[in-house]
C-alpha cells in the first residue's frame, strides 16, 4: 500500500539522524511535513529570544525540505484538534514522529495516537532525541532510574555505544514521494513572523545564536576542527564570563533537535580516536551523558519538576517573597555579578553553566531562600536551551534538594565574580 503520510516535527527540527522522517518516506506516495504551534508550549510565557530561535529553526527546516521538493506546513492549535481535520482533508494513512519523554508530550501523543486509530491512520515513532532508549536504561536498572551519574555510566557501558546516526534523506529517497501544495495552501500554512504572532520584538538584540540545522552543523564542524580543545575540554575549567563563550554553545541546537545528540557523540568519538582526551563527567561526551542522566531521572521520578510529590526531593520550607524574586528575575539585586548574569539571560537567552550555578545558588540556598521551582520557571521561559528535564534536574541539584546535598557549599555573589572577572569586563 502506498501511504499518504504526515511527519510531525516537534523537537527534532532537522533532516539528519531523523529515523521517524525516514520511516515517513518508506512506502509513501505523499508526504506532509507538519509543525504545530501548540498553545500549551508556544505561548506568551516564552521569551522572545526563544521564539526567534524557533522561527529561525522552522525557516531553516522549510528551506531544507524545499531542496527535496517538499515544504513545511505550519498550523496553530491543540494537536488533538488539528489532526482529525488533517487526517480527513489529506486522506492520511500514516503518521510518524520522534518519541518525546516529557509528561505533557506523552499525554498529548497518547491522545493523538488514539485519534489516529479512529481515523485508521497507522502511527510510527522513533527514538532519536536522546542517545539511548530511556525506558531501556530504567529497565536495565531494575525498573528504577539511576540516581547517580556513575550508575548511569555503568548502565550506558552495559548497553554499548549509542546507535550511529543515519544520514538525511536525499532527492533520490524522495523520487517517488510528492508533497501536494496548492497556491492557497502556500499562504495558509506558511511560517509566521514574530510580528504576525503579535510578539514584542523591541527588546531583541543582535542574534548571536541563529536557529536551525544548518547553523548547528556549521558550529559543530567549527568546533570539531579544534581537536586540541575538544580533547582537553573539562567543563569546570571553562569561564562563566562569556563575552566570548568558552563552551560550545551547541546546547540550544540539541534542545530544539536542530542537532542530533547521537551525531554530536559520534563526531566527538571520531576526534577522540587515538588521542589522549578528557573523560566523563567533565568531557564533552560526559556532558551528553549528564543530559541522559537527567532525562532518565525525569522519566523515572514522578512529579520531577516539583518539590511536592517528588519522592527524591528534599522537602524545604522555602520563603515566598515576590519582591525578592522580581528583583532577581529583573537583574535588580544590587549584586553586580548576579545582575550581569540575569541581564545576559534576558538579552541573549544564554549564559555559561557556572553563571547559572551562581544565580541559582543565590536565589535558593545561598541568599534569598526562594524555591527552585520559581527559578525553574524563569529559566524555562528565557533560556534558548531551556529543556524540561535538564532544567528541573539542574535546579534540584543547585538548590541541594536532590542529587547533591552539600548545601553549605555556596557561590559568593561577590567573591566568585571577582575571581572569574578580575577587570569587571563582564559586568560592564
MONOR-V35277 format. One record per pair of residues at least 24 apart in sequence whose ideal C-beta (glycine too) atoms are under 6 Angstrom apart, sorted by sequence separation. I is the first residue (numbers start at 1). J is the second residue. D is the distance in Angstrom with one decimal. If there is no record, write none. Layout:
i=I j=J d=D
i=I j=J d=D
This chain:
i=3 j=27 d=5.6
i=338 j=362 d=5.3
i=3 j=28 d=4.3
i=223 j=248 d=5.2
i=4 j=30 d=4.4
i=5 j=31 d=5.5
i=6 j=32 d=4.8
i=7 j=33 d=5.1
i=8 j=34 d=5.4
i=9 j=35 d=4.6
i=95 j=121 d=5.3
i=99 j=125 d=4.7
i=2 j=29 d=4.0
i=261 j=288 d=5.8
i=372 j=399 d=3.9
i=6 j=34 d=5.3
i=94 j=122 d=5.1
i=95 j=123 d=5.1
i=96 j=124 d=4.7
i=97 j=125 d=5.4
i=99 j=127 d=4.8
i=79 j=108 d=5.8
i=83 j=112 d=5.6
i=92 j=121 d=5.4
i=98 j=128 d=5.4
i=80 j=111 d=5.0
i=84 j=115 d=5.6
i=98 j=129 d=5.8
i=131 j=162 d=4.0
i=219 j=250 d=6.0
i=33 j=65 d=5.6
i=83 j=115 d=5.7
i=87 j=119 d=4.2
i=79 j=112 d=5.4
i=101 j=134 d=5.5
i=87 j=121 d=5.6
i=350 j=384 d=5.4
i=365 j=399 d=5.6
i=328 j=363 d=5.4
i=349 j=384 d=4.0
i=364 j=399 d=3.8
i=365 j=400 d=5.3
i=35 j=72 d=6.0
i=216 j=253 d=3.6
i=345 j=382 d=5.3
i=361 j=398 d=6.0
i=360 j=398 d=3.9
i=33 j=72 d=5.2
i=34 j=73 d=4.9
i=35 j=74 d=5.1
i=36 j=75 d=5.2
i=37 j=76 d=4.5
i=32 j=73 d=5.9
i=230 j=271 d=4.9
i=357 j=398 d=5.8
i=216 j=258 d=4.1
i=365 j=407 d=5.0
i=36 j=79 d=5.3
i=209 j=252 d=5.7
i=216 j=259 d=3.8
i=224 j=267 d=5.4
i=13 j=57 d=4.6
i=227 j=271 d=5.4
i=231 j=275 d=5.2
i=234 j=278 d=5.1
i=324 j=368 d=5.0
i=366 j=410 d=4.2
i=213 j=258 d=4.7
i=233 j=278 d=5.8
i=325 j=370 d=5.5
i=36 j=82 d=5.5
i=212 j=258 d=5.7
i=231 j=277 d=3.9
i=224 j=271 d=5.6
i=235 j=282 d=4.9
i=13 j=61 d=5.3
i=234 j=282 d=4.2
i=15 j=64 d=5.3
i=325 j=374 d=5.5
i=329 j=378 d=5.3
i=361 j=410 d=5.4
i=233 j=283 d=6.0
i=319 j=369 d=4.7
i=361 j=411 d=4.6
i=233 j=284 d=5.2
i=319 j=370 d=6.0
i=362 j=413 d=5.3
i=318 j=370 d=6.0
i=318 j=371 d=3.9
i=358 j=411 d=4.6
i=32 j=90 d=5.9
i=358 j=416 d=5.7
i=24 j=96 d=4.2
i=23 j=96 d=5.0
i=338 j=413 d=5.0
i=20 j=96 d=4.5
i=337 j=413 d=5.9
i=20 j=97 d=5.5
i=20 j=98 d=4.9
i=335 j=413 d=4.3
i=337 j=417 d=2.8
i=313 j=396 d=5.9
i=6 j=92 d=5.5
i=12 j=98 d=4.0
i=340 j=426 d=5.7
i=4 j=91 d=5.5
i=305 j=392 d=4.0
i=314 j=401 d=4.8
i=340 j=427 d=4.2
i=4 j=92 d=5.3
i=304 j=392 d=5.3
i=313 j=401 d=5.0
i=4 j=93 d=5.3
i=5 j=94 d=4.1
i=6 j=95 d=5.1
i=7 j=96 d=4.9
i=8 j=97 d=4.2
i=313 j=402 d=4.8
i=3 j=93 d=4.7
i=312 j=402 d=5.1
i=3 j=94 d=4.2
i=298 j=389 d=3.6
i=336 j=427 d=4.4
i=295 j=389 d=4.8
i=165 j=260 d=5.4
i=294 j=389 d=4.9
i=294 j=390 d=4.9
i=297 j=393 d=5.7
i=165 j=262 d=4.5
i=165 j=263 d=4.4
i=294 j=393 d=3.5
i=162 j=262 d=5.1
i=23 j=124 d=4.8
i=68 j=171 d=6.0
i=162 j=265 d=5.4
i=20 j=126 d=4.1
i=68 j=174 d=4.8
i=19 j=126 d=4.0
i=71 j=179 d=5.9
i=19 j=128 d=5.5
i=70 j=179 d=4.0
i=242 j=352 d=4.6
i=17 j=128 d=5.9
i=240 j=352 d=4.2
i=240 j=354 d=3.7
i=74 j=189 d=5.7
i=240 j=355 d=4.1
i=73 j=189 d=4.0
i=74 j=191 d=5.2
i=11 j=129 d=5.6
i=131 j=261 d=5.4
i=255 j=385 d=4.5
i=59 j=191 d=5.7
i=149 j=281 d=5.7
i=252 j=384 d=3.8
i=255 j=387 d=4.7
i=58 j=191 d=5.0
i=252 j=385 d=4.3
i=251 j=385 d=3.8
i=208 j=348 d=5.8
i=152 j=293 d=4.6
i=205 j=347 d=5.2
i=149 j=293 d=5.4
i=31 j=177 d=5.1
i=19 j=166 d=6.0
i=17 j=165 d=3.5
i=25 j=173 d=5.7
i=30 j=178 d=5.7
i=31 j=179 d=5.4
i=51 j=199 d=5.7
i=17 j=166 d=5.6
i=28 j=177 d=5.5
i=48 j=199 d=6.0
i=145 j=296 d=4.9
i=16 j=168 d=4.4
i=25 j=177 d=5.7
i=60 j=212 d=2.8
i=145 j=297 d=5.0
i=15 j=168 d=3.7
i=60 j=213 d=5.7
i=56 j=210 d=5.2
i=57 j=211 d=3.6
i=60 j=214 d=5.5
i=56 j=211 d=3.2
i=57 j=212 d=4.8
i=145 j=300 d=2.9
i=48 j=204 d=5.8
i=56 j=212 d=5.4
i=53 j=211 d=3.9
i=137 j=296 d=5.1
i=131 j=292 d=5.4
i=134 j=295 d=5.5
i=134 j=296 d=5.4
i=138 j=300 d=5.0
i=130 j=295 d=5.4
i=134 j=299 d=5.0
i=241 j=420 d=5.6
i=240 j=420 d=5.4
i=241 j=421 d=4.7
i=241 j=426 d=3.8
i=101 j=299 d=5.0
i=14 j=213 d=4.2
i=57 j=256 d=5.4
i=57 j=258 d=5.4
i=13 j=256 d=5.4
i=14 j=257 d=5.9
i=17 j=260 d=3.6
i=13 j=257 d=5.1
i=14 j=258 d=5.4
i=12 j=257 d=3.9
i=13 j=258 d=5.3
i=17 j=262 d=5.6
i=11 j=257 d=3.9
i=17 j=263 d=5.2
i=102 j=388 d=4.9
i=49 j=349 d=3.2
i=53 j=384 d=5.3
i=47 j=381 d=5.0
i=50 j=384 d=5.8
i=46 j=381 d=6.0
i=47 j=382 d=4.1
i=49 j=384 d=5.9
i=45 j=381 d=5.2
